[in-house]
């Protein structure tokens, strides 16, 4: 069955929040030449529209390619089933980053009353894996951003979970990025921090610049990093897209 792309609305429960625009553009070029080869999955909403369950990349690419209609499979699905199907597709294709997975699993548990066991069965992962991903949501927001942008690995994040103080977690996470530390090296630093024996570079960084960085980050809405040297230092502002760069520059020039 073919549906008009205008009839299909995005999935409210889409677990994936970020899309690689270059990948979508490449897919759009392929769709323009060959069409959409694999149908998207939708469900009726009751008002003549169809809510997407799986296939958002294909839908986005089809719109960019100028297609008026695409092949679709219409399924009967309640909200819980809709989210689970979207999760299964994205997790199996490894499209989700760890934070997106963690939020999606939590959504299933908190809003739909599923147990961790039921979630793990739905997405085909061990219950311990699901539990460990959900624990990431207890980390400070800045570290969650590091994970989301793949600046630190899941292994690093698990090590940081061994600390209780958010300020120490953030300070060591920044050092992991700055010094390109391995998981093992991060583990050594965390173990020292647990014994109140944080390396001097970490302690100095935390005490002198932590609050300043937080103020700048809140003002610009982006991750910042202050690196001190003997003759001064530098303020590094991170951005992850051209649009974000333009927004940051606009905030600075206000």
Secondary structure, DSSP 8 states (H G I E B T S, - for coil): -EEEGGGEE--TT-------HHHHHHHHHHHHHH---S-EEEEE-SSS-EEEEE-HHHHHHHHHHT-SEEEEEE----HHHHHHHHHHHHHHTT-S-HHHHHHHHHHHHHHH---HHHHHHHHT--HHHHHHHHHGGGS-HHHHHHHHTTSS-HHHHHHHTT---HHHHHHHHHHHHHHT--HHHHHHHHHHHHTT---HHHHHHHHHHHHHHHHHHHHHTS-EEEEEETTEEEEEE--SSHHHHHHHHHHHH-
